[in-house]
């Protein structure tokens, strides 16, 4: 059902957690999702893009308490979109974009803070974006490279189109943009920070943007209470523009 319905992914993910032991309330919630899908007919629209293009990976994470289960739930969500080049913004001047990939899943690692959840979600989202990038690179430049040559091209930041990433967690962006890598409260996270900074230095990740939560596409992939208008606009209209200021971080090799 969610192959063409990014706006429903977080609800389907929540219902799947109860698939083995469904309750009456879960059946009612399922009916709500079905009725919503019938009332709001949304597909994926691919607007034609002009000029050089890039992949923009929008990443978000969320915590939710589960009082009836005595545990917590950490979700990660991302949207990978294809859009025109723009050095100072994650969106194109005319707002045109194409939704290429998206997901809503549980965190793969144990997280103990919002900082940890956002950082781990960004790293996982970049892995997905790199797979999409490899596919586009072969479409644009052929399939003549061996796996070793592709890996070397990736390490040198030579795969096309380039990847930019966007997060709304200011603490994570500040930690990556800082002149020196900080020491997070969770010591193991420093390795993740260094890995992310290396990706920026090697141009595997070209730019890391911080955007306001109100402009975050992936916010609707992790939170059911968020309005679906951003996801609907990106998916059904192929348009997204920022309405609030953003910041950008790049790294250069020494």
Secondary structure, DSSP 8 states (H G I E B T S, - for coil): -TTS-GGGHHHHHHHHTTSSS--HHHHHHHHHHHHHHHHS----------SSEEEEEEEEEEEEEETTTTEEEEEEEEEEEEEE--TT-SS-TT-BEEEEEEEEEE-SS---SHHHHHHHHHHHHHHHHHHHHHHHHHHHH-S-S-HHHHHHHHHTT--SS-EEEEE--HHHHHHHHSSS----SSTTHHHHHHHHHHHHHTTSS-EEEE--GGG-TTHHHH-TTS-SHHHHIIIII-B---SS--EEE-----
